Structures are given as structure tokens and as C-alpha cells.
């Protein structure tokens, strides 16, 4: 009875305090947790987390009346806090001319004025309207804003939570700084000249106008993005809000290699994953880039988090975040910066917070200039081609960007490898890409050789001649039109409507023993590669086990008349099988897990070691007795070889008659003279020399004089003997010639 009276007494006091200081349906409280294990229970009750300290167990959160009472009932005894953010927001909204904060109308006016004032370096665009019809403005800042250049792209965004507007102001001030000081400040000028910068100051304009976290449909937009493991976000639905869909569409058309979005509610730099305990493939790089920010903001570095940074899930789980989606889908190194412990601090505090963050904000832009900057070209014409690039680290595919064929990615110090594939070309593996330090830059040109097709099927008219093999238990491989209704599964077929998959209707079966077979005759071939599109989602791997193992998964094998060998893509498989897989022996390497196999991507197997004989290629899949998943989908299966015409004709290309190039002497042993004649003497010419792996060994820009350009190439001592391709390119023409260096 005493406990009941005590509970009622606390409730009366708390409700009196709430009613005296709050008029909203939600209000902030402080809760003391005994451990992280209580997070799950509390998050089911509260509206959202403002801040949580894993060190102390203290949580600041927003609750409604029902949630507050539930917390009291469970014995958490939440302490009601004054909602200074709501007070500051209310004042800002009712006194727009008296505060530094920009409301939506003021933001729109500023953005239009900036684009008009600096038309050569600023372009204003909208990614789409909000629920209530407000345009979501995006500013593009770069030196040649009317052109698409071979530059890395960076994205800054803010206020995806409408009641967290500090980042909006800082991005306005950053844009003003970049434009007003362009041409006079060497540091900022270099950034504008070297980057393609996209800035969205206010992602959630409706929420900002309403001074609340969510959009006009009461959805938390930073829980509304597709989760990498395919489950629903914390918004509880697969339905995308207009703001989320617009941002997904816009960023998917870009090639941002580095990105950051601003929040408030804590002071910390946060990095993926938010949704899972598993560390992201780029974990070390994320930590380095977050430290690059926090170490330049002392309040952050020496604050509540160790060195001012945290892994998202280590802080608290958040399913459906922007940074997780962008990293998973676009391979963008995306981080989240929390600028202030208060959601909506007094505008009087903004200048000091800005002063503490300015150096870090600019430094992130400088880091974006570093990394790998590559282009993919046709080895014959020298023209850019559309391609996909696999980075062994972080284990992701990216698309290059036309019309220049360029791609960009951040790397730490070390040596890396990539694989490049393009339709109609023989895939190429490039190794030994060396970065001497964490902010180094490497320029790389990858020249792909056109390919001849040995075998190809998109499985539309027929099953492509593939067969299946049955064992004791279930054979699941099927050809036809798959069901695309499962929100966790693929949403399209890469080519047409038909493919091969482990059950067209959906999940594979328990105890599956499934083999898909393609026979090919490589008797007349000396080089060959298997290339196909794949999508897979298998039973999740328990990464906590050492070594990690998977119960369900697949692998690829090649059978000859004398042997059967497991083959793998250049980047290898994901993990090993457990003893519970019904087809693949324990300890064998396999594709596995519920995340790395999505979205649709290319897989490549080089088959040179099997050339000169008939072979059979097996796609083997096995599962355990429980916990099924969507399975393995394959389409557009091809076996290709380097073009026989190019091999026979020694890479002779169809060159424009008005362009001529001579290399003399050729072969040479110390230096050679490269002479180029072009019709238009006013054109600039970019000259690049590539080795047989497509790596650039020399590059310079030349000006035509009297229509003839001559330069002496004297290879440095570290350039070995071999065949090199000299590519000369103007805006309208391109020519490539072979040079032979003999030391």
C-alpha cells in the first residue's frame, strides 16, 4: 500500500511540473538505465532518444503522457526536464526577424539570392517537394557549375529532424564562406575548384515549420530509409515518405564518395552501422574520418564520448538511418555529426558553436579531395565507357559516372585492389594501388579490352541451356518469372522478367541440396571469364562466433574431365559453412549472410586455368533444417574472352583521319618523341600514357602550336620494360598508339 501511495505521489508531482512548463504532447525526461539491456524495453515506450551515454547509462528522451506513466509503472522514475528546445523554437518561429535562425521562407530567399549572385559557381536545384509542398532546396557549388567534370562529389545535409536546425544555419554560413571568399582564399578556392559539392540545408522543411522532429505525416525521416538487412525501419513501414524518396532518388543519381549530415541532441561524430552490431567494412576509415572531425572540435573530442566519436549501434540501435542506407547502396562514406546537446539551442549560442565547428567542416571537404580518382576507357578508342567497379575494401560495387567514366573512393594508407567490369568488355583486375598516407590521392585510368562472347543468356526466351542436378533432399533451382512481392527481396529483374533462382515463389526450402549447371566448351580459347548478375539473401551469419560460420549459402565450382575445383571471384567468398549445410561440406568457403549479397551486383570468375577443354560450371546451394530466406537469384550469365580481332590486329583502332600520332623511335630504351597533329589548333589536349594494366604512368595537358604538338617522354627508372599505350584526347577526338620500352 505504501508503494502505491508513493507511486501516486510521484505521479502527481511530475504531472504538475509537466503541466506548468509544457503545452506540447511530448516532453523531455532523463532516465537512468542499469545497462544497455534495458534500451530495448525503454525504446518501446518513449517517442525517441535525444541522447544516451553508454558510459553512465543516462538517457535523455522525449515521451508522451502515456509513455511517462508507463515508465513510472516499470520503476524507471523519469525526471522531467525543462524543454528549452521547444521554448527556443517557439520564439524563433514567432519572431523570425529577431533571431539568426532562418525559417523556410527566409531560407528560400537566401538560396535563390546566392545562386543569382554567384552564377558561375552556384546552381540551385530542388530534389522534390515535402508533404506540405515545400521545395527541398539543394545547392551545387563547384568551379564550373554548368559542366560535369571528373571531380569527387561531396554531400552535406541537415535538419532531417525538423527540430534540429543548427546544421541548417552552419551550411548557410559555409556556403556564404565558400562563395564570398572564392578566388581570394587559397584554401576555399581549392575546395571549390576540386570538388563537386552538394548541400541540402533543410531536408525536412515541414518538420522545421512545425518545430518537431517528424515530417508532416508524423514520420521520423531518419528511420524511414531502407535498412541494409531488409527489415523495416523504426518508422514501422516499408513506405517511403516524399522527402525520403526524393533524397534517395537524388543521391542515387550522384556519385558522392564522402558525405555528412548534421543533427543536434548530443556532441559526437557517429558512423555506421546504426542497425547492427557487425562492423562496417570501412570501419577503420570511418573512425579515421570521424576523428578528423572531432579532433578539430575540442568540446566534442573531450566530451561524453571517447575521443568524441561513436559507432552508431554502440550508441543505440537506429534502424532506417540515412547514413546506413547511403553507405550500403551508394558506397558513400557517410557520417552523422551531432553539433549541440540541445536540439534547438538559443540563437545567441550559434556563433560560438560555429567557430568551434568551422575548421572541422572545411577539413572534411579537403579530405574529400583525397582518395582514388579513376576513369574507365575503351582500350582501342580511349573513350570513356560505363562500368562497375568492385572495391575489395570495403567490398562494394560502385558505378562510374558518364560522360567522363570517372569514379572516386576514400582510402587509408595501404595497398588495394579493384575489379572493373563493363558490358561488351573483358573484365580487368587492377592490383597494387598504393596510398602512402591516409589523405593521399591516386589517379588511375583503367583501359578495358572489347570482348567476344563465348556464351550468353538473359533467360528470357529459354532457360539458357542450364540444367539442374537432384540429390537426396530438395532441389530448389527454378527458371522463370520470380515473385517480386516480398519487401525484403529484389524489386526488379536486371534483364526482362525471367531468371534462375532458388524457388520462384520466394524462400528456399529447409534441407536444400541444389545444383545449377552450365556446360561450356573452352577448347579453342586461351582466356575466358564468367560474368553474371546476382542477388542473394541467406540465413544471417552469427558473426560473434570465431571463426564465423554460416548454415546456409552457395558457392561456384568448375568440373573438368579430371577434377572438380571450387572457384571464387577475385574478392573471395563471405565466410565458411557450418556442419548443418546439407550440400556443401563444413569449412568450405561460400557466399552467405543476409546483407552482403544485396543489391543486384556483378560477379566475376576468371577461367583461364580451365581453358583448352570442355567444362561444367556449378552453382551449388545448400541450407540447414531451419530458418529459411529468399535465396539466390542469377541473370545475364556470360562467358567472354578478349576480342580475337584485337589480338590478331595488335590493337589497331579506327582513328579519325584528321588526327595523327607518331612515336619515334619505337621501340626505344631511354626516351622517345611523341608527335601529334590535330585539325583544331585551338584545342587543349590531354596526353596520358598507360601500362598494359591500364595504370597511368604519365599525364600532362598540352597546347597546340601550328597544329603539331611534340613532347619527349623519358620514363623514370621505376617504369619497367614493356608495352605502353599513349592516349591523346581533346574534347572532340581521341587517339591511342602503342609504345614499346626496352631497358
N, C-alpha and C positions, 0 to 999 in steps of 0.2 A: 504494500500500500504506500509506504514511504517513497519507493522508487517511482510509482505512478504519479504521486503528488509532485515529486521533483521534476519529472518529465514535463508535466503540465506547467509548472512554474517557469522552467526554461523556455518552453514554447511561447508563453505569454510575454516574457521579457523580450525574446527575439523578435516576435511579430510586432511588438510595439516599436522596437528600434527600426525594423524594416519600414513600417508604415510612416514613420516620422521622417525618413530620409529618401524614400523611393516612391516613384509613381509608375515604374515600368513593371511588366510581368516577370522580368528576370532581374537578378541582383547578384553581386559578387559575395562569395564566402571563402573563408580559409578553413581547410580541413587537414587534420593531422593523420597521416596513414602510418600504420605499423610496418608496412613493407609493400613492395611492388605488387605482391599477390592481391592486394585489395583494390588495385587500379581497375580491374575488370568489373568488379561489383559496383564501384562508385561511378564509373563511366556510364553504366546503365541507368543511373538515376539523375545525374547532373545534365545540364544542357550542353556545356562544352568546357574544356580546360583552358584557363588563361595561362597558368604556369604550374609546373611540378618540378620539385627538386628531388632527384633520386638520392642525393646525399642525406637530406634531412627528413624526407617523407612528407614535407609540407606541400599542399596543393592549394592553389587559388583557382576557383571555378565559378561559373555562373549557374544558378539554379532558378527554378520557378517555385511557387508556393508548395506545390505537391512534392517536388523533389526535396525541398528543405525539410518538410515534415518527415519524409521517408528517411533522410539521413539521421535526423534526431531519433527516430524509432529504432534504427540499427545501431545507435550508440556512437555515431561519429562526432556529435556535438559541433556542428559547423559554426564558425564565428562570422557574423555578418560584418562586412566591410563597407565603408563609405564608397559609393560608386562615383569616384572623381572623374572617370572617363565619361560617364553619362552627363555629369554636370558640365564638363568642358565641351562636350559635343553639343549639348543644348544651347550653350552660349554661342558657340561658333555658328550654328545653324540660324540662330535668331539675330545675330549681329555680324553678318558676313563682311561688312566693310570695316569692322573694328579688329579683326584677327588676321593672322598670317595665313591661316588655312584657306585653301581655295575650295569653294563649292563647285558643283558640276558646271554651272553657267560660267563662272569665272575661269575654270579650267579650260573650257571650250574656247573662250575668247583668247586666253593666253596661247593655246596651241595653234590656233589659226594665225594669230599675230606673229608667232615665231616662224611659221612656215613662210609667211609673206615677207618677213624681214630678212630671212636668210635662204632664199630660194635655191641657191647653188649647193647647199649642204643639208637642207632640211626638207623633208616631204611628209605631209600629214595624210594619214590614212585612217580608216576605221575597220576594225575586224568584224563589226556587226553591231546590232542593237541589243540592248538589255531587255528584260521582260517588259519594262515600262517604256521602252522605246528610246532610251538614251544611247547615243552612239558611244562605243568604246574606242577611244582615240588611241592611235599608235603613231609615234613619231619615228621616222627613219632618219638617222644622221650619218652621213659619210661624205667623202670629198667630192665624189661625182654622183650625186643623188639621182640623176636621170639615167644612170647606166647600171648594168650588172657587172661587177668586177670580180676578179679572183681574190676575194678577201674573206677572212674568217668572220662569222656573224656572231654577235653577242646580243642577248636579250636581258633587259631589266624590266621587271614588272612590280606592281604594288597594289595594295588595298583590294586583294581578292576577298578579304573580310572588310566589309564596309565601315566598320567602326575602328579601323586601324589605319589612319590617314597619314601618318608621319612620312612613310615612304613616298607618298604622292608629292608632298612638298619637296622632299630631297631630290626626287627625279626632275621636278620642275627646275630646281636650282642647279642641278647637274647639267641639264640641257642649256640653261642660260649661260653657265660657265663655259661649256664646250663651244657654243656659238659666238658669244661675245669676245672670247679670247682666242678664237681660231685665227691663225696667221700671226699672232703676236706672242703666244706662249708656246714654246717648242714642244713641251710635253703633251699638252692637249691637242696641238696640231698634229702630232704624230699619231695620236689615237684616232682622230677623225680621218686622217689620210690612210690609215692601215686597217681600219675596222669597218664593217657594215653593222651599225648599231641600231637595234630596235627597242623602243621604250614605250611601255604602256603604263602611264602614271596611275590610272584608276580602273582596275579590272571589273570592279563591282560598283558602278555608279548609283544604282538603285539603293543598295545597302548603305552607301555613304549618305545619300539624301535622307534615308530613314534613320541614320545613326545606329545601325545594327549590323551584326556580323553577317547575317544571311542576305540572300538576294530578295527580290520582291515576292518570290514564291516560298520564302522561309526555308530555303535550302542552303546549307553550308557548301559553297562552291569548292572549297579546298578539301572536300570529302566526296566530290562528285565526278572525279576523273576515273577512268578505268584502272582497276588495281592490277598490277602485273600478274598475280596468280589467278585472275579471272573472277574473283568473288566480288560481291557488291561492296561499294564504299560505305562509309559510316552514315551516308545520307539514306542508306537502306534501299536504293533503287538503281537499276541499270540505266534509267532515263537521264539523258544529259540535259542540263539547263541551257538556255540560249547562250549565256555568257561562256559556259564551259565548252559547248560545241563550237562556238566562234573561235575561242582560243586554240582548241585542238586543231581546227581546220587551218588557222593562220600559221601556227608553229610547224605543222606538218608540211607546209609548203616552203618553209625556210630550212636552213641548214645550220642552226645555231650550235656551235661546238661548246659554248660556255654560256651559262645563264644563272641569274639570281633573282629571287623575288623577296620583297620586303614585307615584314609583319611587325606587330608590337605585341606586348604581353610578357616579354622576357628580354634579356640581353644576351644573345648567343648566336653562333653560326651553326646551322643544323644541316645535316647531309643524309642522303638515302642509305638504307631503305627506311621508310616510315612504317611499312606494312608487315615486315617480317624480321626475325632475329638474324637471318642469314646476312652476311656482309656483302655489299655490292662488289662486283668485280673490280671497280675502280676505287676501292675503299682507301688505299694509301694516297691516291691522288686527291680524293675528296678531303681527306684530313689535311693534306698539304695546302690546298686552296682555301679551306676554312681557316686554317692557322694564318694564312697570308692576310686574311681579313681581320681576325680577332687580335693578332699581334700589333696591328696598327690602330686599335681602339682599346686603350688601357682599361676602360670601365668594363668592357666585355672580357678581355683576357684575364683580368684579376677578379672577376665576378663570381657568380654562383656555380659556374661550370668549369671543370678542369681545362685551363687554357682557353676558356671562352668558346668551346665547341662541343657538339654532341652528335652522336648518331641518332637519327630520328626515333627508331624503335627503342633505343636505350633510354630516351627521354620519356616518351609514352607512345603507344601504338596509334597510328593515324592511317586509316585505310581510305584510299581515293585522293591522295595529295597530288598537286601539280608537279612537284619535283620528281616523285616516283614515276609518274606517267611519262614525263618528258625524257627522263633518263632511259627508261625501258623501251619506249617507242622510237625515239629520235637519237638515242646515244648522246644526248646533250648533257654535259657535266653541269647539273642544275643543283643549286644550293638555296637554302632559305635563311635570310638574315633577320633576326629579331632585334629591333632597334631600341625599345624602351619597355620598362616594366609596366608602364601604364598604357592601356590601349590607345587612349586619346588624351595625351598629356596637354597641359596648358601651352598655348602657343608661345608664351614667354620663354619656355624651355627649348624651343626648336633651334635657335641659333647655336646654343652650346652643344646640343646633340649633333647638329650638322657639322660643327667644327671638329668633333671627335670622329666622325664617320667619313669625312670628305676624302682623306688620304687613302683609306681602305677602299672606298668606292672607285676611285681613279685607278688604284693599283690592280683591281680585278680586271679593268679594261686593258691595262698593259699586259697582264698575264694572258689575256685572250689573243694577243698578237703572237704569242709563242706557240709551240707545238708543231705538228706535222701539217704541212700545206702541200697538197698533191694535186696533180691533174692526170686524167686518163686520156690517152690519144690512140688513134689508129697508127700502127707502126709503118704503114705504107704512105698514107696521105699526111700524117701529122695532125689531122683534125681531131678535136675533142669528141669523145663518144660517151654515151650514157652507160654507167656501170654501177655495180655494187661492190663495196669494199668491206672485207672482213678484217677486223682488228683482233688479233689473238688476245690482246689485252685492250679492252675489257671483255672480249668475247661477244662482240656485237657486229651486226651489219649496218652500214650506212649507205645511202645513195649519194653519188656525186651530183653536182648541180650544173645544169646546162645554162648558157651556151658554152661555158669555158671548160666543163668537165672537171671542176675543182671539188676537192673535199678537204676537211680540216678536222683535227682532233688534238686534244691536250695529252701530253705525256710527261712523266717524271724522267729523271736521268736513267739511262739504260739502253738496251738494245732490243728492238722489237721487230715483229714480222707481220705482214699483211697478205691477204689473198684478194685478187681482183678478178671479177667475172663480168662479162657483158654478152648479151645475145649476139650471136654471129661471130664471136671471137674465142680464141683459145685462152682459157684461164691462166693466170700468172701468179706465182708465189714470189714475193719480194721479202728477203730476209736481211738482217744486218743493218736495220735503220737505227742509227746511233744518236742518242741525245746526251751530250756531255754534262748537262746540268738540268735542274728542274724547270727552268724557264727558257730552255733553248728552242730554237726554231730550225726546222729542216724542210727544205723544198725538195719535192720528189715528182718526177714525171714517169708514169707507167705507160709503156707502149705495148699494146696488145696486138697480137698477130691474128688476122682473119682466120676463121676456122672452116673446115669442111665437116659435113655431118656424116657420121657412120650410122647412127640410129637416132630417131626422134619420134616421139608420140606425145600429143596433148590429150589423148584418150577420149576425144570427142566422138569420132566415127566408130572406133573399135577399142578394144582393151589393150591395143598396142602389142599383142602377141605375148603378153606376160601370162604366166601360169602360176598356180599355187600348189603347194605340197601339204598333205594332211598327215598328222601324227595320231597319237592315241586320243588326245583331247581336242579342244575346239580349234578350228581353222577359221580365222576371222577376216582375212583379206578379202575385200569385195571391190568390184568395179562398177561404177555407175554414178548417179547423182546423189550426193550426200545431203542429209538433213542439216540445214544451217540455222535451225531454230534455237539451239542451246546458246544462251548468252555467254557461256564460258568458252564456246567453240569458235572456229573460224567463221567469219561473216561473209566470205566470198570464196570462189574458186579462181585461181590465178588465170586459167585459160578456159573459157567456155563454162560448162556446167558439170562436167564429168571428171572423175579422177579415180585413183585407187586409195582405199582407206581400210583400216581395221574396223569394219562394220559401218555401213552407210547410214544406219538408223541412229547411231550415237555410240555410247560406251562399248568398249571391247568387253569380252566375257572373262570371268574368272577362269583360271587354269588354261589360258590361251596358249596354243602352240601353232604359230602362224608363220608361213614362209611364202614370200612372193619371189618369182624367178624371172629373170630376163636373160635370154641366151644371145650371145653376140660372137661373131667371127672376126678376130683381130689378126688373122694370119698374114694379111697383106699390109699391116700397119706397124709403125715403129714408135709412134706417140699416140696416146689416147687419154681422154679424161671423161669421167661420168659426171654429169651436171644435172641436178633436178631441184624442183621446188619442194619444200617440206614444211609441215606444221605438225607439232606433236604436243600432247599433254598427257603425262602418265601419272601414276600414283606418286604423291610427294615423297621426296627423299628426306630421311631424318638425318640432317647434316650434323647433328650433335654427336653421332657415333663416329669413332675414329678407328679405321678409316670409314668414310661414309659408304653406304651400300644402298641399292635400290631393289625392290621386289619386282617391279615391272619395268620393261624397257626394250629397246631394239638395237640392232647392230647390222652392219653390212659385211657380207662375205663374198669372196670370189672363188669359184670352183673351176679347176682345170682337170685335165685327164689324169694328172698325177697327184694333185694336192688340193686342199681347201684352206684358204687363208682369210682371216679377219682383216679387213681394210678399214681405213678411217680417213676422215677429212684432215687437211693439214693441221687444224687446231685440235684434233683429237675428240674423244668422247667425253661425257659428263662425269661418269662415275663407274662403279662396278656392280655386278649383280650379287644379290644375296643367295642364300641356299633355297629360297622359296620360288624362284623363277622356274616355270615348268618347261622351258625350252633351252635357255642359254645357261651354260654351266656357271656355277658360283665362282666369282672372282673375275669373270670376263668383263671387258670394257663395253659400255653401252651408252646410247642416248637415254636420258632419264629425267625425272622430275616434272614439276607442273609449271615451270616458268621459262627455262632457257629455250624451249622449243617453239615459243611464240614470239612475235607474229610470224607470218609466212616469210621464209628466207631460202636462200640458195644453199645447197650442199654440194661439195665437190670431192671427187675421189680420183686421184691421178692413177692411171692404169698402165704406165709404161712397162712395168716389170712383167705384165701379163701379155704384152704384145707378141705377135708371131704365132698365135694359137687360138683355137676356139675357147670361149669361157662362158660361165654362167654366173650372173650376179644375183645374190640372195639378199632380200630384205627380211631379216629374221626378227620376230617379235614374240615375247613370252610374258606371261603375267603369273601372279600368285593366286591363291584361292580366295582372296577377298580384296575389297577396296578398288573398284574399277574407275577408269577415267575415259576421256574422249578418244584417246588413241593417236594413231599415226596416219597422216594424210600426205600423199605424194602426187605431183603433177609435173607436166613438161619434162619428162625424162629424156635426156640426150646423151649420146656418146659422140664426142667430137675429137678432131685432130687438127694440127696446124695445116693451113691451106697448102695443098700439094703444088698449086700453081706458084705460090711464093717460094716454096723450096726449090722448085725446078728453075725458076727465073731469077733466083737470087734477089728477092725483094724488089723487083722492078716495079715502079709505081707510075700511074698515069699522072703526069705533071702538066700544069698549064704551059702552053707553048711560050707565053710571054715571060716565063721565069726560067732562069738558067743558073746552074751552080757547078763550079769546078773545084776540085781539091787536088793540089799538087805540092810535092809528089805524093803518090798514093799507090802502094804502101809507103810509110815514112817511119823514121826511127827517132827523130828529135823534135821536129816541128813541121808544120805544113801550112800552106797558104790557102785560105778559103775565099773564093771569088764568087760573088752573087750579083746577077744582073736582073733588075726588075723594071717593069714598064713605068711605074709611077714613082718618080724620084722624090716626091714629097712625103712618101710613106715612111713611118718608122718601122724598123724590122727587128724582131726578137730572134736571136740566134741561140740555139740550145744544142748541146752535144750529150747524147745518151749512150750508156753502155748497153750490152745485149739484154740486161735485166730491166731496162727502162729507167735506170737511175741517172739523174742529171749529174754530169761531171764538169760542165762549164755552161755559163749562161751570161749573155750581155745584150744590151739594146744598142742598135746601130742606126745612124742616119745616112740615107742615100746621098751620094755625091756623083752627079753626072750619070746616074742610073746604075753605077757599078760600085759595089762595096767589097773591100778586101780586108781581111784580118788574118793575123798569124796566130795559129793555135800551137802553143808549146806546152804539152801536158806536163804536169808536175810529176815528181818522182814516184808518188804514191799511186799513180794511174798505171795499171799493168798493160802488157801487150794484149791485143785483142781487136775485135770488131766494134766500131762505134758508129752511131747514126747521127749525122749532122742535120738538124732540122732548122730551117729558116722560115719564119712566118710573119706576114703582115696581117692587117685586118681583113684583107680580101683574098690572100693567096698563101700557099704553103708548099714547101718543097723539102724533100729528105734525100740525102746521099750517104753512102757508106764510106767510112774511112778506116784504114787498117793500120794499127800501130804495132811496129815490131821493134822491141827494145834490143 
